[in-house]
Amino acid sequence: MLPPDEELDRHLFGRIVDLAAHDARPLTQALGLGRTDLAGLLGTHLPERAALLEGLDEDTGPNGAGEDALEEGDLRALLLEHRAGDGPEPVWLAAIVARRSLEANHLWQDMGFANRGELGAMFRRHFPSLVDLNSGDMKWKKFFYRQLCAREGFLLCKSPHCERCDDYAACFDGEKGAPLRAAAPPSGLRSP
Ligand code: SF4
């Protein structure tokens, strides 16, 4: 069961940082967050992990995206349009989701979450109108592609209607899979 709202951010950011801290890239690059934002995130929600800031700078580096990848900046802008409130959390999360969406697995896996439900909880708390827009519960990366393509005025889909599309199963299969677990805590990182 997920914790109540006041604990949810700490819980979710803990999972995100746990996995990203094991990335071969600097944490700023793995998360798409500069050092200043990362320091704000850790200071607010995970102060015991401040040691992770050592040696980092503002550079979020190349995102390593291939030609067919989502456009990171466009996705970040889409997410920000749907953020709830004026706090920094959805701003940090928009950058993180845009960067982690470039990874190869289901988004909930590459965010470090234990299951897809945690991703849904994050979107409902910080991007509720996006959840309303994805009322059919499409796979999140497919949904982002469809949203961004529609904005550009083209549709990659075989059909204008999902219900009549041959690719329906590929877009709505529930994003099944196992969580990507970090093997062991890096130096200075304790579990919450
Ligand atoms: S089910 Fe078909 S129409 Fe719907 S998003 Fe997927 S590919 Fe596009």
Boltz pocket constraint, residues with backbone or C-beta under 6 A from the ligand:
constraints:
  - pocket:
      binder: B
      contacts: [[A, 142], [A, 146], [A, 156], [A, 157], [A, 158], [A, 159], [A, 160], [A, 161], [A, 162], [A, 163], [A, 165], [A, 166], [A, 167], [A, 168], [A, 169], [A, 171]]
      max_distance: 6.0
